[in-house]
Amino acid sequence: MSRIASICVYCGSRDGVRDDYGQAASALGALIARRGVRLVYGGAQVGLMGAVANAALAAGGEVLGVIPESMMDREIAHVGLSELQVVSGMHARKLAMMDAADAFIALPGGFGTLEELFEVLTWHQLGWHDKPCGLLDVAGFYAPLVNAMAHMRDEGFVSSAHVERIRVANTPVGLLESLHNGA
């Protein structure tokens, strides 16, 4: 794979209970922008989604938000982005985000974040793309998930190659380096 020009970040539309989550989202957004990489994300101005986008914009970065029409009010669409793409629904959103990105990162989040992450991991497993994926493990947030994926591997449901390709780091710099080195 060539240089990563665009990174899709999946994350919560809530802040979570730890200040670390918002700080990591802001640090990641700013770092992505400073490296001249476009941020692709879910298009909201709230929660970690807003934090990552606002930091990227403040650092002079290009930000593409993709939001379903039905969630324009619910997720409070971010109107200050470089580009806001309004799509017909969640499936169209995930496909547009996947097509627009060269790599994927999951920050802490809820069911939606995990659903988006696992869909892009499944698409890779099916051979539909070969883009790197990573978890920003803020304050050990993803440690239980990493253990669960290892358990799935150990029980014969997922290959070692598919589990090992998921980069995990606890700092934005470490994760971006790992994604770029694996790209």
C-alpha positions in Angstrom: 0.0 0.0 0.0 1.1 3.5 -0.7 1.3 6.5 1.6 -1.7 7.0 4.0 -3.4 10.2 2.8 -6.7 9.8 4.6 -7.5 8.1 8.0 -11.0 7.2 9.1 -11.5 7.5 12.9 -14.4 5.7 14.6 -15.3 7.0 18.0 -18.0 7.9 20.4 -20.6 10.6 20.1 -20.3 10.9 23.9 -17.3 12.1 25.9 -17.1 9.0 28.2 -16.2 9.3 31.9 -12.5 9.9 31.6 -10.8 13.2 30.5 -8.2 11.0 28.9 -10.6 10.0 26.1 -11.2 13.6 25.0 -7.5 14.5 25.3 -6.5 11.5 23.2 -9.2 12.4 20.6 -7.9 15.9 20.4 -4.2 14.8 20.2 -5.0 12.3 17.5 -7.0 14.9 15.4 -4.2 17.4 15.7 -1.5 14.9 14.8 -3.4 13.6 11.8 -3.7 17.2 10.5 0.0 18.1 11.3 1.0 15.1 9.2 -1.0 16.4 6.3 -3.4 13.5 6.4 -7.2 14.0 5.9 -9.5 13.0 8.7 -12.6 11.1 7.8 -15.2 10.6 10.6 -18.9 10.4 11.3 -19.7 14.1 10.9 -20.9 15.1 14.4 -19.8 18.0 16.6 -20.4 16.2 19.9 -18.4 13.8 22.1 -15.1 12.4 20.9 -16.3 12.8 17.4 -16.4 16.6 17.8 -13.1 16.6 19.7 -11.1 14.8 17.0 -12.6 16.9 14.2 -12.2 20.2 16.1 -8.5 19.5 16.8 -7.8 18.5 13.2 -9.5 21.7 12.0 -7.7 23.9 14.6 -4.4 22.4 13.3 -5.2 23.4 9.7 -6.3 19.9 8.6 -8.8 18.7 6.1 -11.8 17.0 7.6 -14.5 15.0 5.8 -17.6 14.2 7.9 -20.1 11.6 6.7 -23.5 11.6 8.4 -26.8 9.9 7.6 -29.6 12.4 6.8 -31.7 10.9 9.6 -29.0 11.8 12.2 -28.4 15.4 11.1 -30.2 16.7 14.2 -29.7 13.8 16.6 -25.9 13.8 16.3 -25.7 17.5 15.8 -23.9 17.7 12.5 -20.7 19.7 12.4 -21.1 22.6 10.1 -17.5 23.8 10.2 -15.9 20.9 8.4 -13.9 21.0 5.1 -16.7 18.8 3.7 -19.9 17.3 5.2 -21.3 14.5 3.1 -25.0 13.7 3.9 -25.9 10.1 3.0 -29.1 8.1 3.0 -28.4 5.8 6.0 -25.9 4.0 8.1 -24.8 1.4 5.5 -24.1 4.3 3.0 -22.2 6.1 5.7 -19.9 3.1 6.5 -19.3 2.5 2.8 -18.5 6.1 2.1 -16.1 6.3 5.1 -14.4 3.1 4.0 -14.0 4.2 0.5 -12.6 7.6 1.5 -10.0 6.3 3.9 -6.6 4.6 3.5 -6.5 3.4 7.1 -8.8 3.1 10.1 -8.5 3.9 13.8 -10.9 3.2 16.6 -10.9 5.6 19.6 -13.1 4.7 22.7 -16.8 4.5 21.9 -19.9 2.4 22.3 -21.8 -0.1 20.2 -21.6 2.1 17.0 -17.9 2.4 17.2 -17.4 -1.3 17.6 -19.9 -2.1 14.9 -18.0 0.2 12.4 -14.7 -1.3 13.5 -15.8 -4.9 13.2 -17.4 -4.3 9.8 -14.2 -2.9 8.4 -12.3 -5.8 9.9 -14.7 -8.2 8.4 -14.4 -6.6 5.0 -10.7 -7.0 5.2 -11.1 -10.7 6.2 -13.3 -11.2 3.1 -10.6 -9.6 0.9 -12.6 -6.4 0.1 -9.7 -4.1 1.1 -6.2 -4.3 2.5 -6.1 -1.1 4.5 -4.4 -1.0 8.0 -6.6 -0.9 11.1 -5.7 0.2 14.6 -7.0 0.7 18.2 -6.0 3.7 20.2 -6.0 2.0 23.6 -6.6 5.0 25.9 -6.3 4.1 29.6 -6.7 0.4 28.8 -10.1 0.9 27.2 -9.5 -1.7 24.5 -7.6 -4.3 26.6 -10.7 -6.4 27.1 -11.5 -6.4 23.4 -7.9 -7.3 22.5 -8.2 -10.2 25.0 -11.5 -11.3 23.4 -10.0 -11.2 19.9 -7.1 -13.4 21.2 -9.7 -15.8 22.6 -11.6 -15.9 19.3 -8.3 -16.8 17.6 -7.4 -19.4 20.3 -10.8 -21.0 19.9 -10.3 -21.3 16.1 -12.8 -18.7 14.9 -10.4 -16.1 13.6 -7.0 -16.6 12.0 -3.8 -15.3 13.7 -3.0 -13.2 10.7 -6.3 -11.3 11.0 -5.9 -10.7 14.7 -2.2 -9.7 14.4 -2.8 -7.2 11.6 -4.8 -5.0 14.1 -2.4 -2.4 15.4 -2.8 -1.5 19.1 -1.0 1.5 20.8 -1.7 3.7 23.7 -0.5 7.0 22.1 -1.6 8.7 18.9 2.1 8.9 17.8 2.7 5.2 18.4 -0.4 4.2 16.6 0.2 6.4 13.5 3.8 5.1 13.3 2.5 1.5 13.5 -0.1 2.1 10.8 2.3 3.8 8.5 5.0 1.1 8.9 2.4 -1.6 8.2 0.9 0.3 5.2 
